[in-house]
Amino acid sequence: MIRYAAVVTVAIRQQLAYRAEIVMRAVSMVLFMGVFMALWSSAYGVSGQAELAGYSLAEIVWYLAMTETITLSSSRVFVEISEAVKAGDVAYTLTRPLSYPLYQVAYSLGGSLPRFALNLLTASLVVGLGMGRIAGSAAGLAAFLVTAALALVLDALVAVLIGLAAFWIEEVMPAYWIYQKLLFTVGGLFLPLEMFPGWLRGVVRWLPFQFISYVPARAFVAFEPAFVLQSIAGQVAYITLFAAVVALVWHRAQRRMVLHGG
């Protein structure tokens, strides 16, 4: 675990070294949240209602701030894995005293943590100034941080799984696009699940995508201990499942490398 912690530390330092990228990420978050505030202010104004699906204007904007914080911090480690597979460089990792999938998960988390801190700070400042209030609580913030951390672990596992798919398919970007669009829609990125039709909401609650974006944001704006505990249990269950799938895929990928000569 000390070795993987060192990987996380190195990845964090790499992220902090690119200051221009940090500034551009902050600017992007400002633009996104400005657009969201304008759109939802118009939507609530046209509807003439103080709440939609149980969310006030301030709550829905803060909800979007939290989902965007996680989404813009998510892993893209699958790109590096895919390139390493194509170039044959991944074969050299077999001699390292580290599990390749766990190394990639640790590296992904190290890259996500600085982005997460920056996105959370920027979004909170923009929405706090724009809305004039905080639609959350100290308990909600604590629940958000815990569930967001688990969400980033789950996202990293999915990213590693997408990257390992390069052993069987030439280009992994279409797989990532499908995953991304599922987060955008049934993951609750732009709309809380409460705004979905009843039948769709019942289906979505069995899928892992809600645990990456919807759950942390919902825990922040509408903290409920029972919901948070149930959600954490769901996140841990899916993390365990995807970890097992990643281990299985990596085992088969290693056999494929041996069969094809690396």
C-alpha positions as CSV (number, residue, x, y, z in Angstrom):
1,M,0.0,0.0,0.0
2,I,3.0,2.3,0.6
3,R,4.0,1.8,-3.0
4,Y,0.6,2.7,-4.3
5,A,0.4,5.7,-2.0
6,A,3.7,6.9,-3.6
7,V,2.2,6.5,-7.0
8,V,-0.7,8.7,-5.9
9,T,1.7,11.3,-4.6
10,V,3.7,11.4,-7.9
11,A,0.5,11.7,-9.9
12,I,-0.6,14.6,-7.7
13,R,2.7,16.4,-8.2
14,Q,2.5,15.9,-12.0
15,Q,-0.9,17.5,-12.0
16,L,0.2,20.5,-10.0
17,A,3.2,21.1,-12.3
18,Y,0.9,22.1,-15.2
19,R,-0.3,25.5,-13.9
20,A,-1.8,26.7,-17.2
21,E,-4.0,23.6,-17.3
22,I,-5.2,24.3,-13.8
23,V,-6.2,27.9,-14.8
24,M,-8.0,26.6,-17.9
25,R,-9.9,24.1,-15.8
26,A,-11.0,26.8,-13.4
27,V,-12.2,28.9,-16.3
28,S,-14.1,26.0,-17.8
29,M,-15.9,25.5,-14.5
30,V,-16.8,29.1,-14.3
31,L,-18.3,29.0,-17.8
32,F,-20.2,25.8,-17.2
33,M,-21.8,27.0,-13.9
34,G,-22.6,30.4,-15.4
35,V,-24.5,28.7,-18.2
36,F,-26.3,26.3,-15.8
37,M,-27.4,29.1,-13.6
38,A,-28.8,31.1,-16.5
39,L,-30.6,28.0,-18.0
40,W,-32.2,26.9,-14.7
41,S,-33.2,30.4,-13.7
42,S,-35.1,30.7,-16.9
43,A,-36.6,27.2,-16.5
44,Y,-37.9,28.0,-13.0
45,G,-39.1,31.4,-14.1
46,V,-41.1,29.9,-17.0
47,S,-42.6,27.2,-14.8
48,G,-43.7,29.6,-12.2
49,Q,-42.9,27.1,-9.5
50,A,-40.6,27.4,-6.5
51,E,-39.6,23.7,-6.7
52,L,-39.3,21.1,-9.4
53,A,-39.3,17.4,-8.3
54,G,-38.6,18.6,-4.8
55,Y,-35.6,20.8,-5.8
56,S,-35.5,24.6,-5.4
57,L,-33.5,26.7,-7.9
58,A,-30.6,27.0,-5.5
59,E,-30.6,23.2,-4.8
60,I,-30.6,22.2,-8.5
61,V,-27.7,24.6,-9.3
62,W,-25.7,23.3,-6.3
63,Y,-26.6,19.7,-7.4
64,L,-25.1,20.5,-10.8
65,A,-22.1,22.1,-9.2
66,M,-21.4,18.8,-7.4
67,T,-22.0,16.5,-10.4
68,E,-19.7,18.7,-12.6
69,T,-17.0,18.7,-9.9
70,I,-16.9,14.9,-10.0
71,T,-17.3,14.6,-13.8
72,L,-14.5,17.1,-14.6
73,S,-12.2,15.3,-12.1
74,S,-12.8,11.8,-13.6
75,S,-10.1,9.6,-14.9
76,R,-8.8,9.4,-18.5
77,V,-6.2,6.8,-17.7
78,F,-7.7,4.5,-20.4
79,V,-5.9,6.7,-23.0
80,E,-2.5,5.9,-21.6
81,I,-3.3,2.2,-21.1
82,S,-4.6,2.0,-24.7
83,E,-1.5,3.6,-26.1
84,A,0.7,1.3,-24.0
85,V,-1.1,-1.7,-25.3
86,K,-0.8,-0.6,-28.9
87,A,2.9,0.2,-28.6
88,G,3.6,-3.1,-26.7
89,D,5.0,-1.1,-23.8
90,V,2.6,-2.7,-21.3
91,A,4.6,-6.0,-21.5
92,Y,7.5,-4.3,-19.6
93,T,5.2,-3.8,-16.6
94,L,5.0,-7.5,-15.9
95,T,8.4,-7.3,-14.2
96,R,7.5,-4.5,-11.9
97,P,6.7,-5.3,-8.2
98,L,3.3,-3.7,-8.6
99,S,-0.1,-4.9,-9.9
100,Y,-0.6,-3.1,-13.2
101,P,-4.4,-2.5,-12.7
102,L,-3.9,-1.3,-9.1
103,Y,-1.0,1.0,-10.3
104,Q,-3.3,2.5,-12.9
105,V,-6.1,3.0,-10.4
106,A,-3.7,4.7,-7.9
107,Y,-2.2,6.9,-10.7
108,S,-5.7,7.8,-11.8
109,L,-6.8,8.8,-8.3
110,G,-3.6,10.9,-7.9
111,G,-4.5,12.8,-11.0
112,S,-8.1,13.2,-10.0
113,L,-7.6,14.6,-6.5
114,P,-6.0,18.0,-7.5
115,R,-8.7,18.4,-10.2
116,F,-11.4,17.6,-7.7
117,A,-10.2,20.1,-5.1
118,L,-9.9,22.9,-7.8
119,N,-13.3,22.1,-9.3
120,L,-15.0,22.0,-5.9
121,L,-13.5,25.3,-4.9
122,T,-14.3,27.0,-8.2
123,A,-17.8,25.7,-8.4
124,S,-18.6,26.6,-4.8
125,L,-17.4,30.2,-5.3
126,V,-19.2,30.7,-8.5
127,V,-22.5,29.2,-7.4
128,G,-22.3,30.7,-3.9
129,L,-21.9,34.2,-5.4
130,G,-24.5,33.6,-8.1
131,M,-27.2,32.0,-5.9
132,G,-26.3,34.0,-2.8
133,R,-26.7,31.0,-0.6
134,I,-25.4,27.5,0.1
135,A,-27.9,24.7,-0.5
136,G,-26.3,22.2,1.8
137,S,-25.1,21.5,5.3
138,A,-21.9,20.4,7.1
139,A,-23.2,16.9,7.3
140,G,-24.1,17.0,3.6
141,L,-20.6,18.2,2.7
142,A,-19.0,15.4,4.7
143,A,-21.3,12.9,3.0
144,F,-20.4,14.4,-0.4
145,L,-16.7,14.1,0.3
146,V,-17.0,10.4,1.3
147,T,-19.3,9.4,-1.5
148,A,-17.3,11.4,-4.1
149,A,-14.1,9.7,-3.0
150,L,-15.8,6.3,-3.6
151,A,-17.2,7.6,-6.9
152,L,-13.7,8.5,-8.1
153,V,-12.5,5.0,-7.2
154,L,-15.4,3.4,-9.1
155,D,-14.8,5.7,-12.0
156,A,-11.1,4.8,-12.0
157,L,-11.9,1.1,-12.1
158,V,-14.2,1.6,-15.1
159,A,-11.5,3.7,-16.8
160,V,-8.9,0.9,-16.3
161,L,-11.4,-1.6,-17.6
162,I,-12.0,0.5,-20.7
163,G,-8.2,0.8,-21.2
164,L,-7.7,-3.0,-20.9
165,A,-10.3,-3.5,-23.7
166,A,-7.5,-2.3,-26.0
167,F,-6.2,-5.9,-25.9
168,W,-9.3,-7.0,-27.9
169,I,-10.3,-3.8,-29.8
170,E,-8.1,-1.4,-31.6
171,E,-9.7,1.8,-30.4
172,V,-11.2,2.3,-26.9
173,M,-12.6,5.8,-27.4
174,P,-16.1,4.5,-28.5
175,A,-16.4,2.5,-25.3
176,Y,-15.5,5.6,-23.3
177,W,-18.1,7.7,-25.3
178,I,-20.8,5.1,-24.4
179,Y,-19.8,5.2,-20.7
180,Q,-19.7,9.0,-20.8
181,K,-23.1,9.3,-22.3
182,L,-24.6,6.9,-19.8
183,L,-23.2,9.1,-17.0
184,F,-24.7,12.2,-18.7
185,T,-28.2,10.5,-18.9
186,V,-29.0,7.7,-16.5
187,G,-26.1,8.7,-14.2
188,G,-28.0,11.9,-13.2
189,L,-25.3,14.3,-14.3
190,F,-27.7,17.0,-15.7
191,L,-30.9,15.9,-14.1
192,P,-31.6,14.4,-10.6
193,L,-33.2,10.9,-10.8
194,E,-36.3,12.4,-9.1
195,M,-37.0,14.1,-12.4
196,F,-37.0,10.8,-14.3
197,P,-40.2,8.9,-15.1
198,G,-41.1,6.4,-12.5
199,W,-40.4,3.3,-14.6
200,L,-37.0,4.7,-15.7
201,R,-36.0,5.7,-12.2
202,G,-36.7,2.1,-11.1
203,V,-34.3,0.7,-13.7
204,V,-31.6,3.3,-13.2
205,R,-31.4,2.7,-9.4
206,W,-29.9,-0.8,-10.2
207,L,-27.2,0.6,-12.4
208,P,-23.7,1.7,-11.3
209,F,-23.8,5.1,-13.0
210,Q,-25.9,6.8,-10.4
211,F,-23.2,6.1,-7.8
212,I,-20.7,8.2,-9.7
213,S,-22.6,11.5,-10.2
214,Y,-26.1,11.5,-8.7
215,V,-25.4,10.0,-5.3
216,P,-22.7,12.4,-4.1
217,A,-24.6,15.5,-5.3
218,R,-27.9,14.3,-3.8
219,A,-26.2,13.6,-0.5
220,F,-24.9,17.2,-0.5
221,V,-28.1,19.1,-1.3
222,A,-30.5,16.8,0.6
223,F,-28.7,15.0,3.3
224,E,-30.4,11.9,4.7
225,P,-28.4,9.4,6.8
226,A,-30.4,6.4,5.5
227,F,-29.9,7.4,1.9
228,V,-26.1,8.0,2.4
229,L,-25.5,4.7,4.2
230,Q,-27.5,2.8,1.5
231,S,-25.6,4.6,-1.2
232,I,-22.2,3.9,0.3
233,A,-23.1,0.2,0.6
234,G,-24.1,0.3,-3.1
235,Q,-20.8,2.1,-4.1
236,V,-18.7,-0.5,-2.1
237,A,-20.6,-3.3,-3.7
238,Y,-20.0,-2.0,-7.3
239,I,-16.3,-1.2,-6.5
240,T,-15.9,-4.8,-5.3
241,L,-17.6,-6.1,-8.5
242,F,-15.6,-3.9,-10.9
243,A,-12.4,-4.7,-9.1
244,A,-13.1,-8.4,-9.6
245,V,-13.9,-7.8,-13.3
246,V,-10.7,-5.8,-13.8
247,A,-8.7,-8.6,-12.2
248,L,-10.3,-11.2,-14.4
249,V,-9.8,-9.1,-17.6
250,W,-6.1,-8.4,-16.7
251,H,-5.5,-12.1,-16.1
252,R,-6.9,-12.9,-19.6
253,A,-4.9,-9.9,-21.0
254,Q,-1.7,-11.3,-19.7
255,R,-2.4,-14.7,-21.3
256,R,-3.1,-12.8,-24.6
257,M,0.3,-11.0,-24.3
258,V,2.1,-14.3,-23.9
259,L,0.3,-15.9,-26.8
260,H,1.1,-13.0,-29.1
261,G,4.6,-12.4,-28.0
262,G,4.0,-9.1,-26.1
